[in-house]
Amino acid sequence: MSTLLGPIRQLGYVVDDIEAGMKHWSEVMGVGPWFYNPRVPIEDYRYDGQSYQPENSVALANSGPMQVELIQCRNDVPSMYRDFREKGLRGLQHVAFWTTDYDADLARMLDRGFTVKMSGCVGQNGRFCYFAEEHHPGTCIELSEVLGPKGKMFDMIRAASVDWDGSDPVRPFPDLSAL
């Protein structure tokens, strides 16, 4: 897949306790600092074409160029994260490819026979979609637009991880409207 959309840029883990997850990743794995949003505002969220209001907590950190995302569902609306949990699974749920040409890359995936299962938008130029094709757990593919404020935030998170000394391991998400 990397020959189609470039390198995998993010590993997304579904967790039951995001605070414990951040603590584990920072203290045991040495990954951080974590940028935490207890309730990510998702616009135009759709699952199987239907509109819902998910309530998810998300934490992001980098290990080198790889971003790690921790996701905890806070309500029970349909989502691929909920589906993953209902199968009794925890851990790696998706890999994400980042794009600055979302429309073209989405069209490329659809032309290859992929179908969108879940989609939405986080801030300006922050569209995302997850494809329905799951051949086994942990291989769901997310396509994530990284332009504008979302792209700047991802750059800031990566920069914060460089030479991180373990201090201040959990930090609030920056205000995307200010980026």
N, C-alpha and C positions, 0 to 999 in steps of 0.2 A: 504494500500500500504506500510505502514511502516514495516510490517512484511516481505516484500519482499526485499526492498532496504535499510532498516534502516531508521533513522529519516529524516524528511524534514530538509534541511540545509539552504535553501535560498527561499525568496519570491521575485519574479520578477515583477516589476511594469512598465508598459508602460506609458510614460508621454509625453506631448507636449513640455514642457519647463524644461529641466533637471536642469538648474541653479535654477529656482524657486522651483523645487522639492527638491533639496538639502537644500535650505534655509528653506523650510517648515519643512522638517524632522529634521533638526538640531535645529531650533529655537522653533518650536511648539512641536515636538515629543521628543526632547532631544537626538536624535540618531546621532552619528557621532564618529569620524570625517569621512568625505567622501573622498574616493580616486577616482579621476575623470580622465577619459581618453576621450578626445573629439572625438577621432576616433580610435576605437579598431581594431587592425590588425587581421582580421580573414582569416585563410588559408583554402583552400579546402572547401569553403562554398557551400552547396547544399540545394536547396529547391525543393521538388518533383523530386529529382534526377538530376536536372539541376544546372549548375554552374553559380554563380552570384558574384558580388562584392558589398556587403553591406557596407554602411557607417553608423555606429551606434556610438553614445556617450553612455558611461556607467559610472555610479557612484556606488561604493560599500561602505557599512558601516555595522557594526554589532550592534545588540541590544542583548546583552548576546551572546549565542551561535548561534543565528539566524542571517544570513546575509540578508541584504536588498539590492536589485539591482534596480537601476533606469535606464531605457533604453529609449533613444530618437533616432528615425530613422532620418537620415540626407539625405537619398535618397529614391527613391521609388521602389527599387528592391523587388521582391517577398520575403516575410518573414512572419512568424507567427505573428510578431509584427505589420507589416503592415495590415495583415488580421484582427487583433484585432481592430486596429484603424478604418479600413474601415467599421467595424460593428458599429461604433459610440461609442466604448468602450474605457475607460481609467482606469488605476488602475491595480490591481492584474491580471497578465496574465499567470504566471506559478509558479509552485513550483519545486524546484530542489532537487534532491538526489545526493549526492556526492559519488564517488567511487574511490577506488584504484585498482579495477579489472574491468576496463571498458569492456573488451571483454566478460568476463563471465556474467556481469550484463546486457549488451546489449543482449546477447544470451538469457538470462532468460526472458527478456521483450518480445523479438520476439517470443519465445516459448509460451508465454502467449497470443499471438495474437495482440500485439502492433505493429504499423508500424512507421517507421521513416519518418517524414515530413521535418525536417530541421536539418542540421548538419554542423559541421566545427571543426576547431581547433584554439586555441589561445595559441601560444607558444608551447614549448616542453611539452609533456604529458598533454595537455590541450584540449583533444577531448571533444565534447559535441554533444548531439542530443536532439531534441524535438520530442515527439511522437504525431502522428496525432489525436489520440483519445481525443476529447474535449466533455465532457458531458454537461458542461455549462462553461461560461467564468470564468477564474481564476483557472481552474483545469488541464490545460495542464501540462504535466510532462516533465521536463528536466532531463537527465542523464549527469552528469558533472564529468569528470576525474580530480582528484586533486592530482596529483603526481608532483614531480619536482618543477620548478619555480612557477607554478600556485598554487600549494598547499602551498608553502612557502609564497606567497603573501597573500593568504587567512588567513594563520596563523598570519601574520603581521597585517592585517586589524583587525582581532579579538583582538589581543593584544593591538592595539592602542585604541580600544573602552573601554578597562578596565580603570575605573576611569577617563575617558575623562572629562575635565572640561569646554568644550564648546569653547575653544580657537582653532584658526586655523581650522575652520570647513571644509574647502575644500582644499585637498592636491592632488598633481599629483600622478597618478599611478606610482608605482616603475617600473624601467626597468626590465622586466622579464629575460632578458639575463644576468643581473647582480646578479640574485638570485640563 
